[in-house]
Every structure is written in structure tokens, then in C-alpha cells.
Amino acid sequence: MKVLAHHIYEYKKGLRQLILHTLPAKNRFEAETRLKLAGINFLTREVSAEKINIFFGAKECIEVIKRFGDKPFNEYSPEEDFILGVLLGYDKIQQCNRYLHFCGRKNIIGKIA
């Protein structure tokens, strides 16, 4: 729960617009209560009986994640995977390479066409 508190701090300071936090399912109520009290938009997804993912941050980002549906990450399309990575603040060039890899083209960024 300390990591969750740090993620909330980062969001409130404007360091990130979307955060993905994985935690034990037994901590769901406490985590959701903290986010509600802080007035932060969130979306909870079950990973397994023991783990959950909580996305939280800007309402626009949460809305995008909602539109992907309730499916595991390994079922995301290359486009959904790309969008999620960018929203989470991952390196854009690495996300481009990851997208191209998923589409069958590996690491062409920076090469002359």
C-alpha cells in the first residue's frame, strides 16, 4: 500500500496522467477507498483470484482503457498495447518498436526506408 500512496502522490503532482498499480485482491477495498477519498478516477480489473490491477488518473485516460474492454493484456491488439504504453508514459520509440514487432516488423525505427 506504500507504493499505492507513492503513485497517488505522483499523480497529484502531475508527474503522470495514468497509473497502473497491481496489488493483492485482498487490498482492493482499501485501495479503492483511498482513491475515492482523493477524488481520483479509477478502474479496477481482476487479474486472478489473488491479484487486481487498478488504473487511475485522468478521466480521459480511464475512458480509453474502459473502451478496450475487460480482457487480459495478452489479448490486447497491437494498437491497444501501443496506446496503453503511451498513456502510461513509456518511451515512445520503444512503444513504436513494440508495435511494429507485434505487427510483424522488427525495429525499423531509425533505419532508412
N, C-alpha and C positions, 0 to 999 in steps of 0.2 A: 504494500500500500504506500510505501515511501516513494517508490518510483511513480506511482499514480500522482501523488502530491507534486512531484517534480514536473511531471508532464502538464499538470494543471497550471503550475507556475509559468512554464514556458509558453503555454497558450495565452495566458493572461498578459504576459509581457510582449506578445506579438511575435515571438520567435518562430512560431509555426501556426498555420491555419487549420491543419488537420493532424490528429494524432491517432495512432493505432496502438492500443495497450492490451496486451494479453495477460490474463490473470486466472487464478483458480476460480472455478464456478462458485465455490462457497463464499467468495468475496463479492459476488455480484450486487447484492443489496447495498452493501456499504459503498461500493464504487458508484453505483447509480445515484445513491442518496447524496454523496459528495458533489457529483456533477449537477444534480438538480439544485442543490443549495447554492452552488456557484453560478447558476443560471447559464450553464453551458449545454449546447445542443449535443446529443449523443445518440448512438445507435449500437445496440448490443447484438452480437451474433454468437451462437453456440458453436464451438469448435468440436467439443466432445462432451461427454458427461462430466468430465473433470475440469475443462477449460473453456473460457469465453474470450472473445475479442470485443473490445469496446472502441469504436471510432468516436472521437469527439472533436469539436471545433466549430468552424464557421458553418452556419446553416446551409449555405450553398454547397459546401463540400459534402456534408452529410446527405443532402438530397441526391447528389450524384451517386454516392455509394448505395443509397436505397434503390436507385434505378437499376443497379447491377443484379438485384435480387438476392435471395438468401441462399448462396451457393458457396462451396469452399473455394479458396484461392486457386487451386489447381484446375478448376473448371472455368476460370476467367478467360475471356477471349484475349488475344494479344492487345487489342485496343483497350479493354478494361484494365488489364495489367499495367499498361503504359500510363493510363490516366491515374490509376491509384498511386503508382510510384511518383508521378509528378506532384500530385496533391499532398503526398506525404513528405515532399521536399527532397526526394532522392536526386542524385546527379542526373541532369537532363541528357547528357551524352551517353551515360551508361544506360539510361532508360531507352534511348533511341536504339542502341546496340542490342539491348534485350528484346525490344520489339521486333527488330529486323531478324534476330536469331529465331524468335518464335514464328516468324513468317517465312523462315527458310533461307534467310540471307544473313550471313555472319559478318559482324564487324566491318562494315563497309564505310562507316563514318570516317571522314578524313582521307579516303582514297579517291583518286581521280576517276571519274566515271568514263 
